Amino acid sequence: MPSENINEKIKKAQKKWADGIVNIGKYYLEKKDYIALTNNFIEELYSFKNNKILFKPTKASKKQFRSKKNEFISYFIGHNKVSDEDKGFALEPYKDVQFENYDFSVFENIIISMGNYFFTNYDNEKIKVEYSFGYVLDKKENELKIIYHHSSVPYNID
C-alpha cells in the first residue's frame, strides 16, 4: 500500500472518529438516542469483531486501561459505568475535534499514528490531547479499524 494511500486512510479514519465524538455530544444535547449512536460509533471504528482492543482513555486514572466494549461505552458516555470516574467524555460536548498528525509507521498489517488532537467545546475552549492510535485494515470494508488507542493530556511540569 503506497504511503500516500495510507496517509489518506488514516485521515479518513480520524475524521470519522472526530465526527463521531462531536455527534455523540450533539445527540446528547438534542435528547436523541446517543447510547445507540455510541454503540454504532464503537462498532464502526474499533475492530472488536476481529481483534482484542487496548484503550487508555484521557480522563481515567482509577481504571485507566480498557479492553471491553462496555468499558468504552462507560468512558465515552457514562452509561452502565464500570468506574465512578466515567462522566461521559463525549458528552462534554465538543463542537469540533481536529487531528494534528506527527507521523505514522507501518508494520506488516498494523499502522500506528501519533500526534495531538484538539477538542473545542461550546465555550470555545480548546483542549490539547496527545494520542497514539494503532489500526488494522478491514479488508472487507477497505477501511482502517482501531486496535490500540492511547490518549493523555500533555505533561506539565508546573
C-alpha positions in Angstrom: 0.0 0.0 0.0 1.6 3.3 -1.0 2.3 5.7 1.9 0.0 8.5 0.5 -2.8 6.0 0.4 -2.1 5.0 4.0 -2.0 8.7 5.0 -5.4 9.3 3.3 -6.8 6.2 5.1 -5.6 7.5 8.4 -7.1 10.9 7.8 -10.4 9.3 6.8 -10.5 7.1 10.0 -9.6 10.2 12.1 -12.3 12.3 10.6 -14.9 9.6 11.3 -13.7 9.3 14.9 -13.7 13.1 15.3 -17.2 13.5 13.7 -18.4 10.6 15.9 -17.3 12.3 19.1 -19.0 15.6 18.0 -22.2 13.8 17.0 -22.5 11.9 20.3 -22.4 15.2 22.2 -25.0 16.7 19.7 -27.3 13.8 20.2 -27.0 14.1 23.9 -27.9 17.8 23.8 -30.8 17.2 21.5 -32.0 14.3 23.7 -31.7 11.8 20.8 -30.6 8.2 21.2 -26.9 8.9 22.0 -26.5 5.4 23.5 -27.3 3.7 20.2 -25.1 6.2 18.4 -22.2 5.5 20.7 -22.7 1.8 20.2 -22.6 2.2 16.4 -19.6 4.5 16.7 -17.6 1.9 18.6 -18.7 -0.9 16.3 -17.8 1.0 13.2 -14.4 2.4 14.3 -12.9 -0.2 16.6 -12.1 -3.7 15.5 -13.9 -5.6 18.3 -15.2 -8.3 15.9 -11.7 -9.5 14.9 -9.2 -8.3 17.5 -8.5 -7.5 21.1 -8.6 -3.7 21.6 -6.4 -1.8 24.0 -7.6 1.6 25.2 -6.0 4.1 27.6 -8.6 7.0 27.9 -7.5 10.6 28.5 -9.6 11.2 31.6 -9.1 8.0 33.5 -6.8 7.3 36.5 -8.6 4.6 38.5 -9.5 2.3 35.7 -7.1 3.7 33.2 -6.8 0.7 30.9 -9.8 -0.7 29.0 -10.3 -3.6 26.5 -14.0 -4.4 26.5 -16.7 -2.7 24.6 -18.9 -1.9 27.7 -15.8 -0.2 29.2 -15.5 2.1 26.2 -19.2 2.9 26.4 -18.8 3.7 30.1 -16.0 6.1 29.4 -17.4 7.8 26.3 -21.0 8.4 27.7 -21.0 7.2 31.4 -23.6 4.5 30.6 -23.5 1.4 32.7 -20.5 2.7 34.5 -17.5 0.4 35.0 -15.8 3.2 37.0 -17.2 6.0 39.1 -14.8 8.4 37.3 -16.6 7.8 34.0 -18.6 11.0 33.5 -19.1 10.7 29.7 -16.1 12.1 27.9 -18.1 12.7 24.6 -21.0 14.4 26.5 -18.8 17.5 27.2 -20.0 18.2 24.4 -17.4 19.2 21.8 -18.3 21.2 18.6 -15.0 20.3 16.9 -12.2 17.8 17.1 -9.1 18.3 14.9 -6.2 15.9 14.5 -2.6 17.1 14.0 -0.6 14.1 13.0 3.0 13.8 13.9 3.7 10.7 11.8 2.8 7.1 11.2 4.6 3.8 10.9 3.6 0.6 9.0 4.4 -2.8 10.4 3.1 -5.5 8.1 -0.7 -5.2 8.7 -0.6 -2.7 11.6 -0.4 1.0 11.2 0.5 3.3 14.2 -0.1 7.0 14.1 0.6 9.6 16.8 0.2 13.3 17.3 -2.1 15.8 19.0 -5.8 16.2 18.8 -7.6 19.3 19.8 -11.1 19.3 21.3 -13.1 22.5 21.1 -16.2 22.8 23.4 -19.2 25.1 23.1 -17.4 27.7 25.2 -14.7 27.8 22.6 -12.1 26.3 25.0 -9.6 24.2 23.0 -8.0 21.3 24.8 -4.8 19.7 23.5 -4.5 16.0 24.0 -1.8 13.6 22.8 -2.7 10.4 21.1 -1.4 7.2 19.6 -3.7 5.0 17.5 -3.0 1.6 16.1 -5.0 0.4 13.1 -5.6 -2.7 11.1 -7.1 -2.7 7.6 -10.5 -4.2 7.5 -10.2 -5.8 4.1 -14.0 -6.4 3.7 -14.7 -2.6 4.2 -11.3 -1.4 3.0 -11.1 0.9 6.0 -8.9 1.2 9.0 -10.2 -0.1 12.3 -8.7 0.9 15.7 -7.0 -1.8 17.7 -5.0 0.5 20.0 -5.9 3.9 21.4 -3.8 5.8 23.9 -4.8 9.3 24.9 -3.3 11.6 27.5 -3.0 15.3 28.4 0.5 16.7 27.8 2.9 16.5 30.7 3.0 19.8 32.7 6.0 20.4 35.0 4.2 23.2 36.9 
